């Protein structure tokens, strides 16, 4: 009787061990899934912030508050940022950031506009700040996902399924000095 009890105990231990390993693997797969969902949501928020910034920049360019040359430069950069394909998006968004800073950093910019553009400049400042924070949040989510996918278990077992490895979004997102 003692031999069958030892055999049953051994089988029970193996079943518990297999259950625990399967539970852990399932938890890791669920974590990767949640991280990928977080990346997707952060990317959507980043895209929304970038589109909003481009729209406000275009609104400023067409507001007749700026001289024609400055309006043309800003409108061109905003349009390029809104219509860029996936490969050129980072460059176009960086170009818009530089164009916004060049417009705002012109000597006498704030004095020339006075109070006429106050609400529009506040909206532009808010949109630029949202881009800054949305990009940081997105890149943090990408970093956490990439770290989780580099772990041994995630590399050995296809825990991420067919999800592509997320890529960082690197742009010059320094906001213009509107304040």
VODO-477863 format. One line per field, with one value per residue (C-alpha): residue number from 1; residue in three letters; x, y, z. Coordinates in Angstrom, 1 decimal. Example, Ala and Ser with C-alpha at 12.3 -4.5 7.8 and 13.67 -1.06 7.14 Angstrom:
2
n <- 1, 2 .
res <- Ala, Ser .
X <- 12.3, 13.7 .
Y <- -4.5, -1.1 .
Z <- 7.8, 7.1 .
This chain:
179
n <- 1, 2, 3, 4, 5, 6, 7, 8, 9, 10, 11, 12, 13, 14, 15, 16, 17, 18, 19, 20, 21, 22, 23, 24, 25, 26, 27, 28, 29, 30, 31, 32, 33, 34, 35, 36, 37, 38, 39, 40, 41, 42, 43, 44, 45, 46, 47, 48, 49, 50, 51, 52, 53, 54, 55, 56, 57, 58, 59, 60, 61, 62, 63, 64, 65, 66, 67, 68, 69, 70, 71, 72, 73, 74, 75, 76, 77, 78, 79, 80, 81, 82, 83, 84, 85, 86, 87, 88, 89, 90, 91, 92, 93, 94, 95, 96, 97, 98, 99, 100, 101, 102, 103, 104, 105, 106, 107, 108, 109, 110, 111, 112, 113, 114, 115, 116, 117, 118, 119, 120, 121, 122, 123, 124, 125, 126, 127, 128, 129, 130, 131, 132, 133, 134, 135, 136, 137, 138, 139, 140, 141, 142, 143, 144, 145, 146, 147, 148, 149, 150, 151, 152, 153, 154, 155, 156, 157, 158, 159, 160, 161, 162, 163, 164, 165, 166, 167, 168, 169, 170, 171, 172, 173, 174, 175, 176, 177, 178, 179 .
res <- Unk, Unk, Unk, Unk, Unk, Unk, Unk, Unk, Unk, Unk, Unk, Unk, Unk, Unk, Unk, Unk, Unk, Unk, Unk, Unk, Unk, Unk, Unk, Unk, Unk, Unk, Unk, Unk, Unk, Unk, Unk, Unk, Unk, Unk, Unk, Unk, Unk, Unk, Unk, Unk, Unk, Unk, Unk, Unk, Unk, Unk, Unk, Unk, Unk, Unk, Unk, Unk, Unk, Unk, Unk, Unk, Unk, Unk, Unk, Unk, Unk, Unk, Unk, Unk, Unk, Unk, Unk, Unk, Unk, Unk, Unk, Unk, Unk, Unk, Unk, Unk, Unk, Unk, Unk, Unk, Unk, Unk, Unk, Unk, Unk, Unk, Unk, Unk, Unk, Unk, Unk, Unk, Unk, Unk, Unk, Unk, Unk, Unk, Unk, Unk, Unk, Unk, Unk, Unk, Unk, Unk, Unk, Unk, Unk, Unk, Unk, Unk, Unk, Unk, Unk, Unk, Unk, Unk, Unk, Unk, Unk, Unk, Unk, Unk, Unk, Unk, Unk, Unk, Unk, Unk, Unk, Unk, Unk, Unk, Unk, Unk, Unk, Unk, Unk, Unk, Unk, Unk, Unk, Unk, Unk, Unk, Unk, Unk, Unk, Unk, Unk, Unk, Unk, Unk, Unk, Unk, Unk, Unk, Unk, Unk, Unk, Unk, Unk, Unk, Unk, Unk, Unk, Unk, Unk, Unk, Unk, Unk, Unk, Unk, Unk, Unk, Unk, Unk, Unk .
X <- 0.0, 2.9, 4.3, 1.0, 0.7, 4.2, 3.4, 0.1, 1.9, 4.6, 1.9, 0.1, 3.3, 3.9, 0.4, 0.7, 4.1, 2.6, -0.4, 1.9, 4.1, 1.0, -0.5, 2.8, 3.1, -0.5, 0.1, 3.1, 1.2, -1.6, 0.9, 2.4, -1.1, -1.9, 1.4, 0.7, -2.8, -1.2, 1.2, -1.8, -3.7, -0.7, -0.1, -3.7, -3.3, 0.0, -1.5, -4.4, -2.1, 0.1, -3.0, -4.3, -1.0, -0.8, -4.4, -3.7, -0.5, -2.4, -5.1, -2.4, -0.8, -4.2, -5.3, -3.7, -1.9, 1.5, 3.3, 2.8, 6.2, 5.9, 2.4, 3.6, 6.4, 4.2, 1.3, 3.7, 5.2, 1.7, 0.4, 3.4, 3.0, -0.7, -0.1, 3.2, 3.3, 4.5, 8.1, 8.3, 6.1, 8.9, 10.8, 7.7, 6.7, 10.2, 10.1, 6.8, 8.3, 11.3, 8.9, 6.8, 9.9, 11.3, 8.0, 7.7, 11.3, 11.2, 12.2, 9.1, 6.7, 4.8, 4.7, 3.6, 0.6, -0.4, -3.6, -5.1, -3.7, -3.8, -6.4, -4.8, -1.3, -2.7, -4.3, -1.0, 0.9, -1.5, -1.3, 2.5, 2.6, 0.2, 2.5, 5.5, 3.7, 1.9, 5.3, 6.9, 4.0, 4.1, 7.9, 7.6, 4.9, 7.1, 10.1, 8.2, 6.8, 10.2, 11.8, 9.0, 9.5, 13.3, 12.8, 13.8, 10.3, 8.8, 11.6, 11.4, 7.6, 5.6, 3.9, 3.4, 1.7, 2.2, 2.3, 5.1, 7.8, 6.8, 9.0, 9.9, 8.7, 11.6, 10.9, 12.1, 9.1, 10.5, 7.6, 7.9, 8.4, 4.9, 4.6 .
Y <- 0.0, 2.4, 1.9, 2.9, 5.9, 7.0, 6.6, 8.5, 11.3, 11.5, 11.8, 14.4, 16.4, 16.3, 17.4, 20.3, 21.2, 21.1, 23.1, 25.8, 26.0, 26.2, 28.9, 30.9, 30.6, 31.7, 34.7, 35.7, 35.4, 37.5, 40.1, 40.3, 40.7, 43.5, 45.2, 45.1, 46.5, 49.3, 50.0, 50.2, 52.5, 54.7, 54.9, 55.9, 58.7, 59.8, 59.8, 61.9, 64.4, 64.7, 65.3, 67.9, 69.7, 69.8, 71.1, 73.9, 74.8, 74.9, 77.0, 79.5, 79.5, 80.4, 82.8, 85.8, 86.7, 85.8, 87.2, 85.3, 83.7, 82.4, 81.2, 79.3, 77.6, 76.6, 75.4, 73.3, 71.7, 71.0, 69.6, 67.4, 66.1, 65.3, 63.5, 61.7, 57.9, 55.6, 55.8, 59.6, 60.4, 60.9, 63.2, 65.2, 65.6, 66.7, 69.2, 70.6, 70.9, 72.8, 75.0, 75.9, 76.8, 78.9, 80.8, 81.4, 82.3, 85.1, 88.4, 90.3, 87.4, 87.8, 91.6, 91.6, 89.3, 90.9, 89.6, 88.8, 85.3, 84.5, 81.6, 80.1, 80.2, 78.6, 75.9, 75.4, 75.2, 72.6, 70.5, 70.6, 69.6, 66.7, 65.5, 65.6, 63.5, 61.1, 60.3, 59.6, 57.4, 55.5, 55.0, 53.8, 51.3, 50.1, 49.8, 47.7, 45.4, 45.0, 44.0, 41.5, 40.0, 39.6, 37.3, 33.7, 32.3, 34.7, 33.9, 30.1, 30.0, 32.2, 34.0, 37.2, 35.3, 37.0, 40.6, 42.5, 43.9, 47.5, 50.3, 53.5, 56.8, 59.2, 62.8, 66.2, 67.1, 70.1, 72.5, 76.1, 78.7, 80.0, 80.7 .
Z <- 0.0, 0.8, -2.8, -4.5, -2.2, -3.2, -6.9, -6.5, -4.5, -7.3, -10.0, -8.0, -7.6, -11.3, -12.0, -9.7, -11.2, -14.8, -13.6, -12.1, -15.2, -17.5, -15.3, -15.4, -19.2, -19.5, -17.3, -19.3, -22.5, -21.1, -19.9, -23.4, -24.8, -22.4, -23.2, -26.9, -26.3, -24.3, -27.2, -29.6, -27.3, -26.8, -30.5, -31.2, -28.6, -30.1, -33.6, -32.3, -30.6, -33.7, -35.9, -33.5, -33.4, -37.2, -37.4, -34.9, -36.8, -40.0, -38.4, -37.2, -40.7, -42.3, -39.6, -41.4, -38.2, -39.7, -42.7, -46.0, -46.0, -42.5, -43.1, -46.2, -44.3, -41.4, -43.7, -45.8, -42.7, -41.2, -44.4, -44.8, -41.2, -41.8, -45.1, -44.5, -45.0, -42.2, -43.4, -43.6, -40.6, -38.0, -40.3, -41.2, -37.6, -36.6, -39.5, -38.1, -34.6, -36.1, -38.2, -35.1, -33.1, -36.1, -36.3, -32.6, -32.1, -34.7, -33.1, -32.0, -32.7, -29.5, -29.7, -33.3, -32.6, -29.3, -27.8, -31.2, -31.3, -27.5, -27.6, -30.8, -29.3, -26.0, -28.1, -30.0, -26.7, -25.3, -28.5, -28.5, -24.9, -25.6, -28.4, -26.0, -23.3, -25.8, -27.4, -24.1, -23.0, -26.3, -26.1, -22.5, -23.5, -26.4, -24.1, -21.6, -24.4, -25.9, -22.6, -21.9, -25.4, -24.9, -21.9, -22.5, -22.1, -24.6, -27.1, -26.7, -26.8, -29.3, -26.5, -28.5, -31.3, -34.6, -33.2, -34.7, -32.5, -31.7, -32.8, -31.0, -32.4, -32.3, -33.3, -32.3, -30.2, -28.3, -28.1, -29.1, -26.4, -26.3, -22.6 .
